[in-house]
Amino acid sequence: SPSSASRWMTCPGSVAMSEGIADKSSSHADEGTAAHEMAERILLGELGTDLIGLKAENGVAFTAAMLEGVMVYVDMVRDLVKSTGGTLYVEQKLSIEHLTGEPGAKGTSDCVIDAGDELIVGDLKFGMGVRVDADDNEQLMIYALAALEKFSKATVAAEVEDLL
């Protein structure tokens, strides 16, 4: 998946070596999954304060502290949509088959904003554990190329692929 792109792009053999090994979760990953669900629900119209005390699909409770962190992302996304006049797509499924060569390969971008001649791809990073930088982020670059393909901005996609 694109979320592990930094590993498989650096070490392609890791794909075959990890085959059959179950993904292990952690409390940090579970909290991040719940935060993503909270962000999605808010961006789709629910009130964040109404979610506090409820549980995400994975059983993790939505907390006030989680809401505070998620709202930084939600506010940024809403500001980008407003300032660009773009269309927001939340939890956008994207094919990455054309990038990996793997039939059916896909990923889900937390948000894509189609602002006409510009696409903005967003990814919520929440919680603790592994630090993730936005600069030169392989996962975001893959989502950007996949979004360019999906939203028929093929000329730009070809130019960006040439840069990689």
C-alpha positions in Angstrom: 0.0 0.0 0.0 1.1 3.6 -0.4 1.5 4.0 3.4 4.5 1.6 3.3 5.9 3.1 0.1 9.0 4.4 1.8 9.9 0.8 2.6 9.1 -0.9 -0.7 10.5 1.9 -2.8 13.8 1.7 -1.0 13.8 -2.1 -0.7 11.6 -3.7 -3.4 12.5 -7.2 -2.1 10.7 -6.4 1.1 7.4 -6.9 -0.7 8.1 -10.6 -1.4 9.8 -11.1 2.0 6.8 -9.7 3.9 4.3 -11.9 2.0 2.2 -14.0 4.4 3.3 -12.0 7.5 0.3 -10.5 9.2 0.3 -6.7 9.8 0.6 -6.0 13.5 -1.2 -3.0 14.9 -0.3 -0.9 17.9 -2.2 1.4 20.2 -0.7 4.3 18.2 -1.9 2.9 14.9 -5.4 2.1 16.3 -5.7 5.7 17.7 -4.6 7.0 14.3 -7.3 4.9 12.6 -9.9 6.3 14.9 -8.7 9.8 14.3 -9.0 9.3 10.6 -12.6 8.1 11.1 -13.3 11.2 13.2 -11.9 13.5 10.6 -13.9 11.8 7.8 -17.1 12.0 9.7 -16.5 15.7 10.5 -15.6 16.6 6.9 -18.8 14.8 5.8 -20.9 17.0 8.1 -21.0 15.6 11.6 -20.2 17.8 14.6 -17.0 16.8 16.3 -18.3 17.5 19.7 -21.1 15.1 19.1 -18.6 12.3 18.6 -16.7 12.7 21.9 -17.5 9.6 24.0 -18.5 7.5 21.1 -16.3 4.7 19.7 -14.8 4.4 16.3 -15.4 1.3 14.2 -12.2 -0.2 15.7 -13.4 0.3 19.2 -11.2 3.2 20.1 -13.0 6.0 21.9 -13.2 9.5 20.4 -11.8 11.9 22.9 -11.6 15.7 23.3 -7.9 15.5 22.8 -8.3 13.6 19.6 -10.9 16.1 18.4 -8.4 19.0 19.1 -5.8 17.4 17.0 -8.2 16.3 14.2 -9.6 19.8 14.0 -6.2 21.2 13.0 -6.4 19.0 9.9 -10.1 19.6 9.3 -9.8 23.3 9.5 -6.8 23.3 7.1 -8.8 21.2 4.6 -11.9 23.4 4.9 -9.7 26.5 4.4 -8.1 25.0 1.3 -11.5 24.1 -0.2 -12.8 27.7 0.6 -9.8 29.5 -0.7 -9.5 27.5 -4.0 -13.2 27.0 -4.6 -12.4 23.4 -5.1 -14.4 20.2 -4.7 -13.5 18.0 -1.7 -13.3 14.3 -2.0 -13.0 12.5 1.4 -11.4 9.1 1.7 -10.9 9.0 -2.0 -10.1 5.6 -3.4 -7.3 5.8 -6.0 -5.8 3.2 -8.4 -2.0 3.0 -8.2 -1.9 0.1 -10.7 -0.3 2.3 -13.3 2.5 3.2 -10.9 3.3 -0.2 -9.4 2.4 -2.5 -12.2 0.4 -4.6 -9.7 -3.1 -5.5 -11.0 -5.7 -4.0 -8.7 -3.3 -2.0 -6.6 -5.0 0.9 -4.9 -4.8 3.2 -1.9 -7.1 5.7 -0.2 -6.1 9.3 0.1 -7.6 11.1 3.2 -8.6 14.0 1.0 -8.3 15.2 -2.6 -9.3 18.7 -3.5 -10.0 19.3 -7.2 -9.4 23.0 -7.7 -9.6 23.1 -11.5 -6.1 23.3 -12.7 -4.7 22.2 -9.3 -5.1 19.1 -7.2 -4.4 19.1 -3.5 -3.8 15.8 -1.8 -4.0 15.6 2.0 -3.1 13.0 4.5 -3.8 13.2 8.2 -1.0 12.1 10.4 -2.1 11.7 14.0 -0.7 10.3 17.2 2.7 9.1 18.2 5.1 6.5 17.2 6.9 7.0 13.9 7.5 10.5 12.8 6.4 11.2 9.2 7.6 14.2 7.2 5.4 15.8 4.5 8.5 16.8 2.4 9.4 14.2 -0.2 6.8 11.9 1.3 6.5 8.8 -1.0 2.9 8.1 0.1 1.7 11.6 -0.8 3.6 11.5 -4.1 1.9 8.3 -5.0 -1.5 9.7 -4.0 -0.8 12.8 -6.1 0.1 10.8 -9.2 -2.9 8.6 -8.7 -5.2 11.6 -8.2 -3.8 13.2 -11.3 -4.6 10.0 -13.3 -8.1 9.7 -11.8 -9.1 13.3 -12.4 -7.8 13.3 -16.0 -4.9 15.6 -15.6 -2.8 13.2 -17.6 -0.5 15.9 -19.0 0.5 17.1 -15.6 0.9 13.5 -14.4 3.3 12.7 -17.1 5.4 15.8 -16.3 5.4 14.8 -12.6 6.4 11.2 -13.3 9.3 12.5 -15.3 10.6 14.2 -12.2 10.5 11.1 -10.1 
